[in-house]
Amino acid sequence: MEEHSEHSERSVSGTGFTVPSGYFDGLSHEINTRISVERLKVLVPQDSGFTVPDAYFDHLETSITNKISQKPVFRLWRSGVLKYATAACFIIIAAAGILFFSTGNREKIPGNPHADIAAEQILFDIDEDVIMEHIEANYKEDKKTNTADMELENYILNNYSQNDLASIL
């Protein structure tokens, strides 16, 4: 093979045929790719996949616009009065909810922290001697106090505060 400097093509001597430069560099890759494609065509049946009718995309845009223009347009707010009436109803419902939850209904709502604080304050206002007298008067049992009970009682009194004991009860 002979290479001409003025042309970017190679000519095969004695035949008169010319080949583009770099043709033989990618030829093996091109041949392998075509062989792989042919093998895949054998493995995959021809009727698999999606098919589109002939000239489907030529008429698609007009078909879509025709379907859109045939549907009636529904306006949510037909008049300004309905819009303002809806806004007024929303404001009234929101105000009623705020008023209901901010008034004296605190005791009726379970889990209300204000009611819990009030009940806890009542417990703290009771004198300890009154509580002990009440317990002794209602639970008169002939129990023998052993050392384990006295140790447990002393441990509880020394290691827990009134807040801890009230929250446990």
Salt bridges, closest charged atoms under 4 A:
GLU6 OE2 - HIS7 NE2 3.77
GLU30 OE2 - ARG34 NE 3.10
GLU38 OE2 - LYS41 NZ 3.93
